[in-house]
Amino acid sequence: MSLGPVEPISRSQFFFITSVSIVAGGVYIWPQAVIADSGQDAPWAIILSIGMALGIVWLQTAWPSGIPGATSLTRMTALWGWVRWPIFATTTIVYFALDAAVITLFSQMLHMEFYPLTPRWVFELSALAIVGWLGGKSLVQVTRNAQWWFPLIIGSFLVLAIMSLVNFHQGDAVLPSAIIAIGPIFKALVSTWYLWIQGDIIVTLGAHVKETSWRQVRAWALFAIGFQGMVIVIIYVLVVGTLGPSMAQTLEWPMVYIFSNLTIQTAFISKPGLLIIIAWVIALIMYETVHLFTLSLNIQDGFSLSDRGRVISVWAMVSTLALIASQLTTPLVATHLVLHWVDPTALALTVTTSILAPMLARRARRVPKPRAT
Amino acid sequence: MMHRWLRIAMVAILLFGLTGCWDQRSISQRAVVVAVGVSAHNLWTFVFPNVTTTVSSLSSIKASDEFYDLSTKADSWSQARTRIQREANHQISLGDLQLLLVSANLTTAQVAQIVDAINMDGTIPASFWIAASKTSPKTLLLQPSPQSVVPTFYLADYFTCYGCHAASLGVRTWQWWDRSGTPGVSPYLPLVSPGRHGALVRQLLVYRSQGTPRLMPRKVTQGFEYIMGHVTNGAFPVTVDGKSYGVSRVRDRAHVNVMLTRQFVVAHIRITAAGVISSAPIDTMITRNIELLVGQATGREVLQRCLTTIQWANQTKTDPFGYAKQAAWLDNETAAEIPPPKLSTLPIHAFISVRGIIRGEGVAH
């Protein structure tokens, strides 16, 4: 079984690639749904969501040690047998639905806010072309890109976030509600789950971190989740502290709204918010690339494809994404797909598999290995 | 070989696609709108900088020729925009809009409708200023001022000039939109009146949930500036031991703690106003004691203005401070028992303490 383009990566590269696979999904939907579902209980839902994500990642990194396989899919053979196929198929479908929705929201945002005359497919195809091209490269090339771009994305985001503090006048709105309503908090928790579906990425790429143990992979993965948890908390605090919960939930892209309203008089450009558009284009491309790259490695490993076969599988996935995205006609349709289909499916899948996997792994490790005769 | 051609084709597609050519217009093909005015009789005025004005022609051109307008009667923002575009031979570009001036006679619902429509038009960042005018917005917008030099617009610069005026009362359009949609706050707009060579902003219009706005008197507006911590360059006379002192360069900070009951809002407001003694009786040496006494007199003066403002808000059943909103966020249980439109009409029980501080200027006499 060949797995050609995979070379070892460093621990920090693993951190960057895991981080970049989270937040781009967030910026186009976050935090509208969580506020709409739970109002001022949203902080409880966010804390719960980040806490649960950390717990799930802890479990996801508890089972691969001692289980043979180069990717998540082949490792699952020892645990799940034939059940690995429906699990992998559901994961793939969830990734496709989410990635298509995110690229749709991205293109619609550009179309609505900046380029009203340019057709949406131009943005989608341009981005997907780069995703396909980069997704067909080796692990080292993908991770080097993540390592280069991620600090720039986060750097420009933090610069704008600091500038936005000028308009942060409603700190009281950020405080959690005194009334803790379990139903709305749980509903809001479900609506955040599209952020936390990196299990396969962590297991597949964690195995290729050089000179390390799964314990260290876990530590870096938890660090990535914690870091991105901080980013989504910053976004929430900024949006709600600037606009208040009533108006924040009426906006499709609250972060774009807040940044586009920034004005400065002392610099050459008066609208610094434009910086974030550049950052988010890159974030989106890296996000989708990491997803497709990981899926393609699993497909290559699972179906014993050649390197060329993997590249073809990446382009096949890119075409599928373009097809799904063309069917999502409005931002509301894309958001609806994420909130009402991706989120519950992803939550059910990740929680079930993450809890069962360590138990199944323990059993699998006890089974004596066949001796060579 | 095949690979190379594929790569070249992909780069070519990206190069053409990423330029955004469909939206590309050179500056000479655009008519950049710097201000929009809406009268009470639905007359919409779009103000453009005169594109023939160049740096070399600025000295010879009359101030009144630096901007031109296109006006139309329309019932809504989208209708006005369409009609103006129909008349224009350039593409109307609203991304650099600097000011929206609405008639003071428009009702809350009418202003909200205009702002919502512009806000939903994604390509216009809602960071432009919004203000109200008692006189015709068109007249005020086109009033020539030697201070305005294209492409900046006099009235927009007026609000941008932080620290120039006694207080910064400018409201960005996104702020009005935010306040008008949030329960427990009465949105307000600065009222612009024509001056001899420009304009003056000395009063506010406070919008209730329904009907026409209430005009905040000048004294009340001054109190409002202090309560909100908006004073950046205040000045007033105070009397100490029968002698008159001038206090100027006053800046203030305000901090408030609020509490909600079903009948009223309780606000504990702490204000610190700091300034300098800019004039003193001719034979008076400024000592530390005099500084303290003038500081106390400053505090009393500010307190008096603030009390008048709270009284006015209670009389008009408005809450331009947003205290009810803030209190509702802190106490969801009580807020849930009050209908949202009622929140901003609740009486305010205010406890105000003002600390007046005189900063030493280094000159004792």
Interface residues (C-beta under 8 A of the other chain):
Chain A: Q40 M112 E113 F114 Y115 P116 L117 T118 P119 V122 L125 S126 A129 I130 W133 Q170 D172 A173 L175 S177 A178 I179 L243 G244 P245 S246 M247 T250 Y257 S260 N261 L262 T263 Q265 K271 G273
Chain B: M10 I13 L14 G17 L18 G20 C21 W22 D23 G122 T123 P125 A126 S127 T160 R172 W174 W177 D178 G181 T182 P183 K325 Q326 W329 L330 D331 N332 E333 A336
